[in-house]
Amino acid sequence: MAAMAAALLTAGCNKNMFDRQVYEDIMVRSFPTDTVDYHHDWQLVYSTTTNVTCDVDGTWRVCLLTASPHADGQALLMVEQHVSAGQTASMSYLLPKALQQMWCAAYDATGQLIALKSCPAGQPVCRLTAADVPPTAGGSLLSRQRLCYLYEAEFPRSGDWDYNDIVLTIDAPEPLAPASTDASNLAARQVRLHVTLQAVGCNRQVAAAIRFVGIRYGEVQSIVAEDGQGLVRNESCPRYIIKDDALLQRSENGEAVLCLFDDAHLAVNPVTTESGMVPRYHYNVRHAESDVFRVFDAPEATYVITFRDVQTARLFSAAALDPFIISPYNGANWEIHQYQYRTQETMFEYVTIDRGNFNTGISWCIAVPHQDFRHTTEGTPLGLLIDGIISGAYSAYGHSYGQWVASCNKSVDWYLYPSEALVY
């Protein structure tokens, strides 16, 4: 397998050896904050489960929301499940750390709101009764919770920490027929997943895929793009990272994987030069175009995932998604996951490399729970905290990225406070 970069090697008697402490020192010194919480989990959302029982006649589905549906435009649907009156839905979902209160809502088959109750965010049990019938049945249309995944593509090297090399957004999965429990009904086993490539802020080839956490390859029957294309927009180009063009693939440990694209630049702009080269512009990370930077309409795709049984489809949620990118470096393809999945070897097995050596307490991916997150402009760090001085794209005191890095339970809402001149 590939050797480590020369800067990360120290001389032994007759051979080079990887020095983990030297590597960690290099990463920490390059990071834009002088303090990183040793216990940082780098999560702005966490996976949890709430059991919701609804004792209201006419119940057709229950939902967990980030706000009251009467608060126009504010309520986001984190997870939904079909239940009848008296039944309990076990609902796994991704809960924003900044959320203090959530709402349990029940709807009838016509979409009418018939029960509503607020409870502490993440409460493990909620029961809706006739006493929770809302004073008014109406409510705003619900948008699905969206997570924005920010990546530094230089792993295992130090990045520039603007976290815009790849920016993906993924909406919470949508069941196609949540009311049906009949396995012969195809729609009852299907879930829709919407993905958008918001920005490409690097000049190298980068691939992307989504691992379905805990779901075996054999549990998924098929994955198709609704438009027949997905985010692969130039099928004539050779594939160098994810060489198989199938959307549904098997991970190294047998889990199901949705392959999004082999080359982010081709997903944005599916053209090549006369010599067959792929133009490596930076897309959507500067407002003004130049020889390096371009502005584009973010490509998006909706995938229909068909499971082999109804129960797997019913329980499928954002908590089962591990989107990651793959970036070539020094003869190997390196996977970049969220921090909690940092040692995963999904598509590529590192035979001679212990990924634990690169566990420096720093994450190359951050998942942000925001419908319209403003990623940084090229070269602008998400935030800096040096000698007590806060700056960068998210630098509001008490709500800054730098303070969150220094202490993982503080400023967990930093993504709500952008500096307008430094974000896209």
C-alpha positions as CSV (number, residue, x, y, z in Angstrom):
1,M,0.0,0.0,0.0
2,A,1.0,3.6,-0.4
3,A,3.7,5.0,2.0
4,M,3.0,8.0,4.1
5,A,4.2,11.5,2.9
6,A,7.8,12.3,3.6
7,A,7.0,14.9,6.1
8,L,5.3,12.3,8.2
9,L,8.2,9.9,8.3
10,T,11.1,9.7,10.6
11,A,14.3,7.8,10.0
12,G,14.8,4.5,11.7
13,C,18.0,2.5,11.5
14,N,17.5,1.2,8.0
15,K,13.9,2.1,7.2
16,N,11.3,4.9,7.4
17,M,8.6,4.6,10.1
18,F,5.4,6.5,10.6
19,D,5.6,8.8,13.6
20,R,2.1,9.3,14.9
21,Q,3.1,12.0,17.3
22,V,4.8,14.0,14.6
23,Y,1.7,13.6,12.4
24,E,-0.6,14.7,15.2
25,D,1.5,17.8,15.9
26,I,1.5,18.8,12.2
27,M,-2.3,18.5,12.1
28,V,-2.9,20.4,15.3
29,R,-0.5,23.2,14.4
30,S,-2.3,23.6,11.0
31,F,-5.8,23.8,12.5
32,P,-7.3,27.3,12.8
33,T,-8.0,27.0,16.5
34,D,-5.3,26.8,19.1
35,T,-7.5,24.6,21.3
36,V,-9.4,21.5,20.3
37,D,-11.6,19.7,22.9
38,Y,-9.9,16.4,23.6
39,H,-13.3,14.8,24.0
40,H,-14.9,16.4,20.9
41,D,-17.3,14.2,19.0
42,W,-17.7,16.7,16.1
43,Q,-21.4,16.1,16.0
44,L,-24.1,18.8,15.7
45,V,-26.7,16.1,15.5
46,Y,-26.9,12.7,17.2
47,S,-28.8,9.6,16.5
48,T,-31.6,8.8,19.0
49,T,-34.9,6.9,19.2
50,T,-38.3,7.9,20.5
51,N,-41.3,5.6,20.9
52,V,-44.5,7.3,20.1
53,T,-47.9,5.9,20.9
54,C,-51.0,7.6,19.6
55,D,-54.4,6.9,21.2
56,V,-56.4,9.1,18.9
57,D,-59.0,7.6,16.6
58,G,-58.3,8.1,12.9
59,T,-54.5,8.2,13.3
60,W,-52.7,7.4,10.1
61,R,-49.1,8.6,10.7
62,V,-47.1,10.2,13.4
63,C,-44.2,12.6,12.9
64,L,-41.5,14.2,15.0
65,L,-41.0,17.8,14.2
66,T,-38.4,20.5,15.1
67,A,-41.2,23.1,15.8
68,S,-45.0,23.4,15.9
69,P,-46.6,23.0,12.5
70,H,-48.4,26.2,13.3
71,A,-45.1,28.1,13.2
72,D,-45.1,28.9,9.5
73,G,-42.0,27.6,7.7
74,Q,-40.2,26.6,10.9
75,A,-41.3,23.0,11.4
76,L,-39.1,20.4,9.9
77,L,-40.0,16.8,9.7
78,M,-37.2,14.7,11.2
79,V,-38.9,11.3,10.9
80,E,-42.4,9.8,10.1
81,Q,-44.0,6.4,10.4
82,H,-47.4,4.9,9.8
83,V,-49.4,3.8,12.8
84,S,-53.0,3.2,13.7
85,A,-54.7,4.3,16.9
86,G,-53.2,2.5,19.9
87,Q,-50.1,1.4,18.1
88,T,-46.5,2.5,19.0
89,A,-44.0,3.7,16.5
90,S,-40.3,3.2,17.3
91,M,-38.7,6.1,15.5
92,S,-34.9,6.7,15.0
93,Y,-33.8,10.1,13.8
94,L,-31.0,12.7,13.9
95,L,-31.6,15.3,16.6
96,P,-29.9,18.7,16.5
97,K,-27.9,19.3,19.7
98,A,-29.2,22.9,19.6
99,L,-32.8,21.8,19.7
100,Q,-34.4,22.1,23.1
101,Q,-37.9,21.2,22.3
102,M,-39.6,18.9,19.7
103,W,-43.2,18.2,18.7
104,C,-45.0,14.9,18.3
105,A,-47.8,15.2,15.7
106,A,-50.4,12.8,14.4
107,Y,-52.2,13.1,11.1
108,D,-55.2,11.3,9.6
109,A,-55.3,9.7,6.1
110,T,-56.3,13.0,4.5
111,G,-53.2,14.8,6.0
112,Q,-55.2,16.6,8.7
113,L,-53.4,17.3,11.9
114,I,-55.4,15.6,14.7
115,A,-53.0,15.5,17.7
116,L,-50.0,17.6,18.8
117,K,-47.8,17.7,21.8
118,S,-44.5,19.3,22.7
119,C,-41.9,17.5,24.7
120,P,-38.2,17.9,25.5
121,A,-36.0,17.2,22.5
122,G,-35.0,13.5,22.4
123,Q,-37.5,12.4,25.0
124,P,-37.5,8.6,24.7
125,V,-41.3,8.1,25.1
126,C,-44.2,10.2,23.9
127,R,-48.0,9.4,24.1
128,L,-50.6,11.3,22.2
129,T,-54.2,11.2,23.6
130,A,-57.5,12.9,22.9
131,A,-56.4,15.6,25.3
132,D,-53.7,16.6,22.7
133,V,-56.2,17.5,19.9
134,P,-54.9,20.9,18.7
135,P,-57.2,23.9,18.9
136,T,-56.9,24.4,15.2
137,A,-56.4,21.5,12.8
138,G,-54.5,23.4,10.2
139,G,-50.7,23.8,9.9
140,S,-48.0,24.7,7.5
141,L,-46.8,22.2,4.9
142,L,-43.8,20.4,6.3
143,S,-40.3,20.4,4.8
144,R,-38.1,17.4,5.4
145,Q,-35.1,17.9,7.7
146,R,-32.0,18.6,5.7
147,L,-28.4,18.0,6.6
148,C,-25.5,19.7,5.0
149,Y,-22.3,17.6,4.9
150,L,-19.0,19.7,4.7
151,Y,-15.8,18.0,3.6
152,E,-12.1,18.6,3.5
153,A,-10.8,16.4,0.7
154,E,-7.1,16.5,1.7
155,F,-7.1,13.6,4.2
156,P,-4.7,12.4,5.5
157,R,-3.0,15.7,4.8
158,S,-3.9,19.0,6.4
159,G,-6.5,21.0,4.6
160,D,-7.3,24.7,4.5
161,W,-10.2,24.0,6.8
162,D,-12.8,26.0,4.8
163,Y,-14.8,22.7,4.6
164,N,-16.1,23.4,1.1
165,D,-14.0,21.0,-1.0
166,I,-17.3,19.0,-1.3
167,V,-20.6,20.2,0.1
168,L,-23.6,17.8,-0.1
169,T,-27.1,18.2,1.2
170,I,-29.3,15.2,2.0
171,D,-33.0,15.4,2.9
172,A,-34.6,13.0,5.4
173,P,-35.8,9.8,3.6
174,E,-39.4,9.8,2.4
175,P,-41.4,6.6,2.5
176,L,-43.5,6.2,-0.7
177,A,-46.4,4.3,0.8
178,P,-46.1,4.6,4.6
179,A,-49.6,3.2,5.2
180,S,-49.1,-0.1,3.5
181,T,-47.8,-3.2,5.2
182,D,-48.3,-5.5,2.2
183,A,-44.9,-6.7,0.9
184,S,-46.5,-7.3,-2.5
185,N,-47.2,-3.6,-2.7
186,L,-43.9,-2.4,-4.2
187,A,-44.3,1.2,-3.0
188,A,-44.6,-0.1,0.6
189,R,-41.0,-1.3,0.3
190,Q,-39.7,1.9,-1.2
191,V,-38.1,5.1,0.1
192,R,-37.2,8.3,-1.7
193,L,-33.8,10.0,-1.0
194,H,-33.0,13.5,-2.3
195,V,-29.3,14.6,-2.7
196,T,-27.8,17.9,-3.9
197,L,-24.2,18.7,-4.7
198,Q,-24.0,22.3,-3.5
199,A,-20.3,23.1,-4.1
200,V,-17.0,21.7,-5.2
201,G,-14.1,23.7,-3.8
202,C,-11.1,21.6,-4.9
203,N,-9.2,20.9,-8.1
204,R,-8.8,17.2,-7.7
205,Q,-11.0,14.2,-8.5
206,V,-13.3,13.3,-5.6
207,A,-16.0,10.5,-5.5
208,A,-18.9,10.2,-3.1
209,A,-21.2,7.5,-1.8
210,I,-23.6,6.8,1.1
211,R,-23.2,3.8,3.4
212,F,-26.5,2.5,4.8
213,V,-25.4,1.9,8.4
214,G,-26.4,-1.6,9.6
215,I,-28.3,-2.5,6.5
216,R,-27.0,-5.5,4.6
217,Y,-26.5,-5.5,0.8
218,G,-29.0,-8.3,0.5
219,E,-31.7,-6.3,2.3
220,V,-31.8,-3.8,-0.6
221,Q,-33.4,-5.0,-3.8
222,S,-32.5,-2.0,-6.0
223,I,-31.7,1.7,-6.2
224,V,-32.7,3.8,-9.2
225,A,-32.4,7.5,-10.0
226,E,-35.8,9.0,-10.7
227,D,-34.5,10.8,-13.7
228,G,-32.5,7.7,-14.9
229,Q,-29.3,9.6,-14.4
230,G,-28.7,10.7,-10.9
231,L,-25.5,12.7,-10.3
232,V,-23.5,10.7,-12.9
233,R,-23.9,13.1,-15.9
234,N,-21.1,11.8,-18.3
235,E,-21.1,8.1,-18.6
236,S,-18.5,8.1,-21.4
237,C,-15.7,9.1,-19.1
238,P,-13.5,6.4,-17.6
239,R,-14.1,5.7,-13.9
240,Y,-10.9,5.9,-11.7
241,I,-12.1,5.7,-8.1
242,I,-15.5,3.9,-8.0
243,K,-14.9,1.8,-11.1
244,D,-18.3,-0.1,-11.0
245,D,-21.1,2.1,-12.4
246,A,-23.9,0.4,-10.4
247,L,-25.7,2.7,-8.0
248,L,-26.2,-0.2,-5.4
249,Q,-22.9,-1.7,-4.3
250,R,-21.7,-3.9,-1.5
251,S,-19.3,-2.5,1.1
252,E,-16.2,-4.3,2.4
253,N,-18.2,-5.6,5.3
254,G,-21.4,-6.4,3.4
255,E,-23.5,-3.3,4.0
256,A,-25.4,-1.6,1.2
257,V,-23.9,1.4,-0.4
258,L,-25.4,4.0,-2.7
259,C,-22.7,5.3,-5.1
260,L,-23.4,9.0,-6.0
261,F,-20.6,9.9,-8.4
262,D,-17.0,9.0,-9.3
263,D,-16.0,12.6,-10.1
264,A,-17.6,15.6,-8.5
265,H,-16.5,18.0,-11.3
266,L,-18.2,15.8,-13.9
267,A,-21.3,15.7,-11.7
268,V,-21.4,19.5,-12.0
269,N,-20.2,20.0,-15.5
270,P,-20.3,16.8,-17.6
271,V,-17.8,18.0,-20.3
272,T,-14.2,17.3,-21.1
273,T,-11.6,19.2,-23.2
274,E,-10.6,18.1,-26.7
275,S,-7.7,16.2,-25.1
276,G,-10.2,14.3,-22.8
277,M,-9.2,16.3,-19.6
278,V,-11.8,17.2,-17.0
279,P,-11.9,21.0,-16.3
280,R,-11.1,21.3,-12.6
281,Y,-12.8,24.6,-11.7
282,H,-13.9,25.5,-8.2
283,Y,-17.7,25.6,-8.3
284,N,-19.9,27.8,-6.0
285,V,-17.2,28.9,-3.6
286,R,-16.8,32.5,-5.0
287,H,-19.5,34.8,-6.2
288,A,-17.3,36.3,-9.0
289,E,-16.2,34.0,-11.9
290,S,-12.6,33.8,-13.0
291,D,-10.2,31.4,-14.6
292,V,-10.4,29.3,-11.4
293,F,-13.9,29.9,-10.1
294,R,-17.3,29.2,-11.7
295,V,-20.9,29.6,-10.5
296,F,-23.4,26.8,-11.4
297,D,-26.9,25.5,-10.6
298,A,-26.3,22.8,-8.0
299,P,-27.1,19.4,-9.5
300,E,-29.6,17.3,-7.6
301,A,-30.9,13.8,-7.8
302,T,-33.7,11.8,-6.2
303,Y,-33.1,8.1,-5.7
304,V,-35.7,5.4,-5.1
305,I,-34.5,2.7,-2.8
306,T,-36.4,-0.6,-2.9
307,F,-36.0,-2.8,0.1
308,R,-36.8,-6.5,0.2
309,D,-39.2,-6.2,3.2
310,V,-41.6,-3.6,4.5
311,Q,-40.1,-3.3,8.0
312,T,-36.7,-2.3,6.7
313,A,-38.3,0.4,4.6
314,R,-40.5,1.6,7.5
315,L,-37.5,2.0,9.9
316,F,-35.1,3.6,7.3
317,S,-34.2,7.1,8.4
318,A,-31.5,9.8,8.3
319,A,-29.9,8.0,11.2
320,A,-28.9,5.1,8.8
321,L,-27.0,7.4,6.4
322,D,-23.2,7.7,6.4
323,P,-22.4,9.9,3.4
324,F,-18.6,9.9,2.6
325,I,-16.2,11.1,0.0
326,I,-13.2,9.3,-1.5
327,S,-10.1,11.2,-2.5
328,P,-6.9,9.8,-4.1
329,Y,-3.6,10.5,-2.4
330,N,-0.2,8.9,-2.8
331,G,-1.4,5.9,-4.8
332,A,-4.3,5.1,-2.5
333,N,-8.0,6.1,-2.3
334,W,-8.9,7.6,1.1
335,E,-12.4,7.6,2.5
336,I,-13.5,10.7,4.5
337,H,-16.4,10.0,6.8
338,Q,-18.0,11.9,9.7
339,Y,-15.9,11.7,12.9
340,Q,-18.0,8.9,14.5
341,Y,-17.3,6.7,11.4
342,R,-13.7,7.9,10.8
343,T,-12.2,4.4,10.8
344,Q,-14.7,2.9,8.3
345,E,-13.3,1.0,5.3
346,T,-16.4,1.0,3.2
347,M,-15.2,0.8,-0.4
348,F,-11.5,0.5,0.1
349,E,-9.7,-1.7,2.6
350,Y,-6.4,-0.3,3.9
351,V,-4.4,-3.6,4.1
352,T,-1.2,-2.1,5.5
353,I,-2.5,1.1,7.0
354,D,-4.0,1.4,10.5
355,R,-6.5,4.3,10.1
356,G,-6.3,4.7,13.9
357,N,-2.9,6.3,13.3
358,F,-4.6,9.3,11.8
359,N,-7.0,9.8,14.7
360,T,-5.8,13.3,15.7
361,G,-9.1,14.5,17.3
362,I,-9.8,16.6,14.2
363,S,-12.6,15.8,11.8
364,W,-12.5,16.2,8.0
365,C,-16.3,16.1,7.7
366,I,-19.0,18.1,9.6
367,A,-22.7,17.5,9.3
368,V,-24.8,20.7,9.8
369,P,-28.5,20.5,10.5
370,H,-29.7,23.5,8.5
371,Q,-32.1,23.8,5.5
372,D,-30.1,26.7,4.0
373,F,-26.6,26.5,5.4
374,R,-24.2,29.0,4.0
375,H,-20.9,27.3,3.3
376,T,-17.7,29.4,3.3
377,T,-16.0,31.1,0.4
378,E,-12.8,29.5,-0.8
379,G,-9.9,29.8,1.6
380,T,-12.1,31.2,4.5
381,P,-12.0,29.0,7.6
382,L,-15.3,28.1,9.2
383,G,-13.9,29.9,12.2
384,L,-10.7,30.7,14.1
385,L,-9.9,31.0,17.7
386,I,-6.3,32.0,18.3
387,D,-5.1,33.5,21.6
388,G,-8.7,34.2,22.6
389,I,-9.4,36.1,19.4
390,I,-12.4,34.8,17.4
391,S,-12.7,35.3,13.6
392,G,-13.7,33.5,10.4
393,A,-17.0,32.9,8.7
394,Y,-18.8,31.9,11.9
395,S,-17.5,34.1,14.6
396,A,-20.4,35.5,16.6
397,Y,-19.3,35.5,20.3
398,G,-21.1,32.8,22.2
399,H,-22.2,31.3,18.9
400,S,-18.9,30.7,17.1
401,Y,-17.4,27.8,15.4
402,G,-14.1,28.3,17.2
403,Q,-15.7,28.1,20.6
404,W,-17.5,24.9,19.6
405,V,-14.2,23.4,18.6
406,A,-12.7,24.4,21.9
407,S,-15.6,22.9,23.9
408,C,-18.0,20.5,22.2
409,N,-21.0,21.5,24.3
410,K,-20.8,25.2,23.7
411,S,-21.9,27.2,20.7
412,V,-23.7,24.2,19.3
413,D,-25.8,26.6,17.2
414,W,-22.8,28.4,15.5
415,Y,-24.2,27.5,12.0
416,L,-27.0,30.0,12.5
417,Y,-24.7,33.0,12.7
418,P,-22.8,33.5,9.5
419,S,-20.6,36.5,8.6
420,E,-22.3,37.6,5.4
421,A,-19.2,38.7,3.6
422,L,-17.4,35.4,4.2
423,V,-20.0,32.9,3.1
424,Y,-21.5,31.9,-0.2
